[in-house]
Amino acid sequence: MVKVSRRSQIAPFEVMEVLDRVTTLRAGGRDILSLCAGEPSGGAPTDVRERAARTFSASGGSLGYTSALGTPDLRAAVAGHYGRWYDLDVDPGAVGITTGASGAFVVVFLAAFDAGDRVAVVRPGYPAYRNLLASLDLTVVEVPVGPDTGYQPTPELLDAAAAEHGALDGLVLASPANPTGSMVTRAELAAISEWCAEHDVRLISDEIYHGITYPDDPLAPDPRGTCAWSVDPARESPSGPTSVVVSSFSKYWGMTGWRLGWTLLPADLRSAVDALAGNVALCPPTPSQLVALGAFTDRSYAEADAAVAALAQERRFLFDSLDDLGWGPVAPADGAFYLWGGISGQLGDHPDSVSWCRALLDDAGVALVPGTDMDPVTGGDFVRLSFAVAPEVVHEAVERIIAFQSG
């Protein structure tokens, strides 16, 4: 029999399967409200769209390859973004443009780790971390988190994980996190970064939801989220930071389909990531790179911030609706645009959230993601709701969910 690789036997991304079901039902004429994808409904800022129109009309079809890690102009623009938001002086040579944040994770994991290395991820957490790591023959160490630690890891939890599974080689940290929206404070991130430095653990900081935050005090330090490089213990050393930052144009700027992300690379990984990126994808999408320069204008930042303000209103609506929904516990949703809610009290005859979500979609026309995708241990009692859609969709969906739960 012709062989199929063992590493290919990973779980499918449940969100994509739900979206396929939504497409099928809509094609059959059903009115479906989809709150499953992490995709801002407003799309790209005006300056990005106008730049796209100019770029494509003037290109004459000459949109060829760029350098493997992106155009010099875009790398410089991303570096400038770190000066604007975080007061960090980032060398454009440390910036790698990638095919979405997903592309960044692939080349960074390949460059930073060898087969069998132990990399910690939190549970509940973004399933693609776990699946990508497993497909690369890395050992995934899940760190269970909950309300007692704000759904984020702590040095104590990392000590316990290392004691149980063996010394760690890496940690993937997301703040704001998917699916919980939880965030670490600057002090907490500094403590985690110190722990990683002391234990020779590579910290990979997923910051794709930076800017989509709901701080109690907008004037507090780091209201958009703390960049890992700003607290990296090695940031003042001759070689610079050892942590890796991954981010994207998809969330704050609403540019999901453009498939463009970036990574801030420590010096010891740059040549390896450059070589890997050239072999994996040759280069990031050239049209997207040219267009993405429009994301860094004052108008684009203002439009993105206005979209975040609208998301804050929907977040408040959902928290105000929790008594009627009867969900709990619920993660804080301090950032991103997800509500991670416990539905054990609403399952009724359904054995888990997979069955419950399927019935909600078929009977009420509302698509949510079952928690098993993000937490294979206790996720059967949870769902993830994305409020990145239009406000009227969120409001009607809540009405339908309440009616569905009422029987």
C-alpha positions as CSV (number, residue, x, y, z in Angstrom):
1,M,0.0,0.0,0.0
2,V,1.3,3.5,-0.9
3,K,2.2,5.3,2.3
4,V,0.4,8.3,3.8
5,S,2.5,10.2,6.4
6,R,1.7,9.8,10.1
7,R,2.3,13.6,10.5
8,S,-0.6,14.3,8.2
9,Q,-3.1,12.7,10.6
10,I,-4.1,15.9,12.4
11,A,-7.5,17.1,13.3
12,P,-9.3,19.3,10.8
13,F,-9.9,22.9,11.7
14,E,-13.5,22.8,12.9
15,V,-14.1,26.5,12.0
16,M,-13.5,25.7,8.3
17,E,-15.9,22.7,8.5
18,V,-18.6,24.8,10.0
19,L,-18.1,27.5,7.3
20,D,-18.5,24.8,4.7
21,R,-21.8,23.7,6.3
22,V,-22.9,27.4,6.3
23,T,-22.1,27.7,2.6
24,T,-24.1,24.6,1.8
25,L,-27.1,25.7,3.8
26,R,-27.1,29.1,2.3
27,A,-26.9,27.6,-1.2
28,G,-30.0,25.8,-0.4
29,G,-31.8,29.0,0.5
30,R,-31.4,29.0,4.3
31,D,-31.0,32.3,6.2
32,I,-27.9,31.6,8.2
33,L,-26.3,33.9,10.7
34,S,-22.6,33.0,10.9
35,L,-20.7,33.9,14.1
36,C,-18.0,31.4,13.7
37,A,-15.2,33.0,11.8
38,G,-12.7,35.5,13.2
39,E,-13.2,37.9,10.3
40,P,-14.0,41.6,10.8
41,S,-17.0,42.5,8.7
42,G,-15.8,46.0,7.7
43,G,-13.0,44.8,5.5
44,A,-9.9,46.8,4.6
45,P,-9.5,50.5,5.3
46,T,-10.2,53.1,2.6
47,D,-6.6,53.8,1.8
48,V,-5.9,50.2,1.4
49,R,-8.8,49.7,-1.0
50,E,-7.9,52.8,-3.0
51,R,-4.3,51.8,-3.2
52,A,-5.4,48.4,-4.5
53,A,-7.4,50.1,-7.3
54,R,-4.4,52.2,-8.3
55,T,-2.0,49.3,-8.1
56,F,-3.9,46.9,-10.2
57,S,-4.8,49.5,-12.8
58,A,-1.2,50.6,-13.2
59,S,0.6,47.3,-12.9
60,G,0.1,46.1,-16.4
61,G,0.3,42.6,-15.1
62,S,3.9,43.0,-13.8
63,L,3.4,41.8,-10.3
64,G,6.3,39.5,-10.0
65,Y,8.3,37.9,-7.2
66,T,9.7,40.0,-4.3
67,S,12.4,39.0,-1.8
68,A,11.5,36.0,0.2
69,L,10.8,38.1,3.3
70,G,9.0,40.9,1.5
71,T,9.6,44.3,-0.1
72,P,12.0,46.8,1.6
73,D,9.2,49.4,1.7
74,L,6.8,47.2,3.5
75,R,9.4,45.9,6.0
76,A,10.3,49.5,6.8
77,A,6.6,50.4,7.2
78,V,6.1,47.5,9.7
79,A,9.2,48.6,11.6
80,G,7.7,52.1,11.7
81,H,4.5,50.7,13.1
82,Y,6.4,49.5,16.2
83,G,7.8,53.0,16.7
84,R,4.3,54.4,16.5
85,W,2.5,51.9,18.8
86,Y,5.2,50.6,21.1
87,D,8.0,53.2,21.0
88,L,10.3,50.5,19.8
89,D,13.2,51.1,17.4
90,V,13.0,48.0,15.1
91,D,15.5,47.3,12.4
92,P,13.6,46.7,9.1
93,G,16.0,43.8,8.6
94,A,14.4,42.1,11.6
95,V,11.0,42.1,9.9
96,G,9.9,39.2,7.8
97,I,6.7,39.6,5.7
98,T,4.8,36.3,5.4
99,T,1.8,34.7,3.8
100,G,-0.5,35.5,6.7
101,A,0.4,34.9,10.3
102,S,-0.1,31.2,9.5
103,G,2.8,31.2,7.1
104,A,4.9,32.9,9.8
105,F,4.2,30.1,12.3
106,V,5.3,27.4,9.8
107,V,8.7,28.9,9.0
108,V,9.3,30.0,12.6
109,F,8.5,26.6,14.0
110,L,10.8,25.0,11.4
111,A,13.6,27.4,12.1
112,A,13.4,27.3,15.9
113,F,12.7,23.7,16.7
114,D,13.8,20.1,15.9
115,A,11.5,17.1,15.7
116,G,10.7,15.9,19.2
117,D,11.2,19.3,20.9
118,R,8.6,20.2,23.5
119,V,6.6,23.3,22.8
120,A,4.0,24.5,25.2
121,V,0.6,25.9,24.2
122,V,-2.3,26.8,26.4
123,R,-5.7,25.0,26.5
124,P,-8.1,26.4,25.6
125,G,-6.2,27.9,22.7
126,Y,-6.0,28.4,18.9
127,P,-6.0,24.8,17.5
128,A,-3.7,25.5,14.6
129,Y,-0.8,25.9,17.0
130,R,-1.3,22.4,18.2
131,N,-2.0,20.9,14.8
132,L,1.0,22.6,13.1
133,L,3.4,21.6,15.8
134,A,2.2,18.0,15.7
135,S,2.5,17.9,11.9
136,L,6.1,19.0,12.2
137,D,6.8,16.1,14.6
138,L,7.1,18.4,17.6
139,T,5.8,17.4,21.0
140,V,2.9,19.5,22.1
141,V,2.7,20.2,25.8
142,E,-0.8,21.6,26.7
143,V,-1.0,23.9,29.7
144,P,-4.5,24.0,31.0
145,V,-5.6,27.6,32.0
146,G,-8.8,29.0,33.4
147,P,-10.4,31.9,35.3
148,D,-7.9,31.6,38.2
149,T,-5.0,32.7,36.0
150,G,-7.0,34.9,33.6
151,Y,-6.9,32.1,30.9
152,Q,-3.2,32.8,30.5
153,P,0.0,30.8,31.5
154,T,2.1,31.7,34.5
155,P,5.6,30.8,35.5
156,E,4.2,28.4,38.1
157,L,2.1,26.6,35.4
158,L,5.1,26.4,33.2
159,D,7.1,25.0,36.0
160,A,4.5,22.3,36.5
161,A,4.3,21.5,32.8
162,A,8.1,21.1,32.7
163,A,8.1,18.9,35.8
164,E,5.4,16.7,34.2
165,H,6.6,16.5,30.6
166,G,10.3,17.4,30.7
167,A,12.2,20.6,29.9
168,L,10.4,22.8,27.4
169,D,12.0,24.1,24.2
170,G,9.3,26.7,23.3
171,L,6.2,28.5,24.4
172,V,3.5,29.9,22.1
173,L,1.8,32.8,23.9
174,A,-1.2,34.7,22.5
175,S,-2.4,38.0,24.0
176,P,-5.1,38.8,23.2
177,A,-5.9,35.1,22.9
178,N,-8.2,33.1,20.7
179,P,-10.7,31.9,21.8
180,T,-10.8,33.6,25.2
181,G,-9.8,37.2,24.4
182,S,-7.7,37.1,27.5
183,M,-4.6,39.2,27.9
184,V,-1.4,39.3,29.9
185,T,-0.4,42.6,31.6
186,R,3.0,44.0,30.9
187,A,4.3,42.7,34.3
188,E,2.9,39.3,33.6
189,L,4.5,39.1,30.1
190,A,7.8,40.3,31.6
191,A,7.6,37.5,34.2
192,I,6.9,34.9,31.5
193,S,9.7,36.3,29.3
194,E,12.1,36.1,32.3
195,W,11.1,32.5,32.9
196,C,11.7,31.6,29.3
197,A,15.1,33.2,29.4
198,E,16.1,31.4,32.6
199,H,15.0,28.0,31.1
200,D,16.4,28.5,27.5
201,V,12.8,28.4,26.2
202,R,12.0,30.2,22.9
203,L,9.0,32.5,23.4
204,I,6.8,32.9,20.3
205,S,4.4,35.8,20.9
206,D,1.2,35.8,18.8
207,E,0.2,39.4,18.7
208,I,-2.3,39.4,15.7
209,Y,-5.1,40.8,17.8
210,H,-3.1,43.8,19.1
211,G,-5.1,47.0,18.7
212,I,-8.4,45.1,19.2
213,T,-8.5,45.6,23.0
214,Y,-11.0,47.0,25.5
215,P,-8.9,48.6,28.3
216,D,-10.7,50.0,31.3
217,D,-8.3,52.8,31.2
218,P,-7.3,53.8,27.6
219,L,-4.5,55.9,29.0
220,A,-2.9,53.0,30.8
221,P,0.4,51.6,29.6
222,D,0.2,49.4,26.6
223,P,-3.6,49.8,25.9
224,R,-3.2,48.0,22.6
225,G,-1.2,45.1,24.1
226,T,2.4,44.6,25.1
227,C,4.9,43.7,22.4
228,A,7.1,40.8,23.6
229,W,10.2,42.6,22.4
230,S,9.6,45.5,24.7
231,V,10.0,43.2,27.8
232,D,12.5,40.6,26.4
233,P,15.3,40.3,28.9
234,A,17.9,40.2,26.1
235,R,16.6,43.3,24.3
236,E,19.5,45.5,25.4
237,S,22.2,42.8,24.7
238,P,24.4,43.0,21.6
239,S,22.5,40.2,19.9
240,G,19.1,41.7,20.8
241,P,15.8,39.9,21.7
242,T,15.5,36.1,21.6
243,S,11.7,36.0,21.4
244,V,9.7,35.9,18.1
245,V,6.8,38.1,17.4
246,V,4.1,37.1,14.9
247,S,1.4,39.5,13.7
248,S,-0.9,40.1,10.8
249,F,-2.9,42.6,8.7
250,S,-6.0,40.3,9.0
251,K,-7.6,41.4,12.3
252,Y,-7.0,45.1,13.3
253,W,-7.0,46.2,9.6
254,G,-9.7,43.7,8.5
255,M,-7.5,42.3,5.7
256,T,-8.2,38.6,6.1
257,G,-8.3,37.5,2.5
258,W,-5.1,39.4,1.5
259,R,-3.2,36.7,3.4
260,L,-0.4,38.9,4.7
261,G,1.4,38.8,8.0
262,W,4.8,39.4,9.5
263,T,7.2,38.3,12.1
264,L,9.9,40.1,14.1
265,L,12.9,37.8,14.0
266,P,15.7,37.6,16.5
267,A,19.2,37.6,14.9
268,D,19.8,33.9,15.3
269,L,16.8,32.9,13.3
270,R,16.8,35.4,10.4
271,S,18.9,33.6,7.9
272,A,17.1,30.3,8.5
273,V,13.7,31.9,8.2
274,D,14.8,33.7,5.0
275,A,15.9,30.4,3.5
276,L,12.8,28.5,4.6
277,A,10.4,31.2,3.4
278,G,12.0,31.2,-0.1
279,N,11.6,27.4,-0.3
280,V,8.1,27.3,1.1
281,A,6.4,30.1,-0.7
282,L,9.1,32.0,-2.7
283,C,7.6,35.2,-1.4
284,P,4.5,36.6,0.1
285,P,1.7,37.7,-2.3
286,T,3.1,40.7,-4.2
287,P,-0.2,42.5,-4.8
288,S,-1.0,42.3,-1.1
289,Q,2.4,43.7,-0.2
290,L,2.0,46.7,-2.4
291,V,-1.5,47.4,-1.2
292,A,-0.7,46.9,2.5
293,L,1.4,50.1,2.6
294,G,-1.9,51.9,2.7
295,A,-2.6,50.4,6.2
296,F,-0.1,52.7,7.9
297,T,-1.7,56.0,7.1
298,D,-3.4,58.2,9.7
299,R,-6.8,57.6,8.1
300,S,-6.3,53.8,8.1
301,Y,-5.5,53.8,11.8
302,A,-8.5,56.0,12.5
303,E,-10.8,53.7,10.6
304,A,-9.5,50.7,12.3
305,D,-9.9,52.3,15.7
306,A,-13.5,53.2,14.9
307,A,-14.1,49.6,14.0
308,V,-12.7,48.5,17.4
309,A,-15.0,51.0,19.1
310,A,-18.0,49.4,17.4
311,L,-16.7,46.0,18.5
312,A,-16.6,47.3,22.0
313,Q,-20.3,48.0,21.8
314,E,-21.1,44.5,20.7
315,R,-18.9,43.1,23.4
316,R,-20.9,45.0,26.0
317,F,-24.2,43.9,24.5
318,L,-23.1,40.2,24.8
319,F,-22.1,40.6,28.4
320,D,-25.3,42.3,29.1
321,S,-27.1,39.4,27.5
322,L,-25.4,36.7,29.6
323,D,-28.3,36.3,32.1
324,D,-30.7,35.7,29.3
325,L,-28.4,33.3,27.6
326,G,-27.6,31.4,30.8
327,W,-24.0,30.9,29.8
328,G,-21.1,30.5,32.2
329,P,-18.3,30.6,33.0
330,V,-17.4,33.2,30.4
331,A,-13.8,34.3,29.6
332,P,-13.0,38.0,30.0
333,A,-12.8,39.0,26.3
334,D,-10.4,41.8,27.1
335,G,-9.3,41.8,23.5
336,A,-10.0,40.2,20.1
337,F,-13.7,39.6,19.2
338,Y,-14.7,36.3,20.7
339,L,-17.0,35.2,23.5
340,W,-15.8,31.9,25.1
341,G,-18.8,30.7,27.0
342,G,-19.8,27.6,29.0
343,I,-23.0,26.1,27.9
344,S,-23.2,23.0,30.1
345,G,-26.4,24.3,31.7
346,Q,-28.0,24.6,28.2
347,L,-27.0,21.3,26.6
348,G,-30.3,19.6,27.4
349,D,-30.3,16.3,25.6
350,H,-27.1,17.1,23.6
351,P,-24.0,15.2,24.8
352,D,-21.6,18.0,24.0
353,S,-21.1,21.3,22.3
354,V,-20.6,19.6,18.9
355,S,-24.1,18.2,18.9
356,W,-25.5,21.4,20.4
357,C,-23.9,23.6,17.7
358,R,-25.0,21.3,15.0
359,A,-28.6,21.5,16.2
360,L,-28.4,25.3,16.6
361,L,-27.3,25.6,13.0
362,D,-29.8,23.2,11.6
363,D,-32.8,24.4,13.7
364,A,-32.1,28.1,14.4
365,G,-29.8,29.0,11.5
366,V,-27.0,30.3,13.8
367,A,-23.4,29.1,13.3
368,L,-21.1,29.0,16.3
369,V,-17.9,26.9,16.9
370,P,-18.0,24.1,19.4
371,G,-15.3,24.4,22.1
372,T,-13.8,21.0,21.3
373,D,-11.7,22.6,18.5
374,M,-10.0,24.8,21.1
375,D,-10.0,22.5,24.1
376,P,-10.1,18.8,23.3
377,V,-10.5,18.0,27.0
378,T,-13.3,20.2,28.4
379,G,-14.4,22.0,25.3
380,G,-17.5,19.9,25.0
381,D,-19.0,22.3,27.6
382,F,-18.0,25.5,25.7
383,V,-18.7,27.4,22.5
384,R,-16.9,30.3,20.8
385,L,-19.0,33.1,19.4
386,S,-17.4,35.7,17.1
387,F,-18.8,39.1,17.3
388,A,-16.8,40.5,14.5
389,V,-19.9,40.5,12.3
390,A,-22.4,43.3,11.8
391,P,-24.2,44.4,15.0
392,E,-27.6,43.5,13.6
393,V,-26.4,40.0,13.0
394,V,-25.1,39.7,16.6
395,H,-28.4,40.9,18.0
396,E,-30.6,38.7,16.0
397,A,-28.3,35.7,16.6
398,V,-28.6,36.2,20.4
399,E,-32.4,36.3,20.0
400,R,-32.4,33.0,18.0
401,I,-30.0,31.3,20.5
402,I,-32.3,32.3,23.5
403,A,-35.3,30.9,21.6
404,F,-33.5,27.7,20.7
405,Q,-32.5,27.1,24.3
406,S,-36.0,27.7,25.4
407,G,-37.1,24.8,23.3
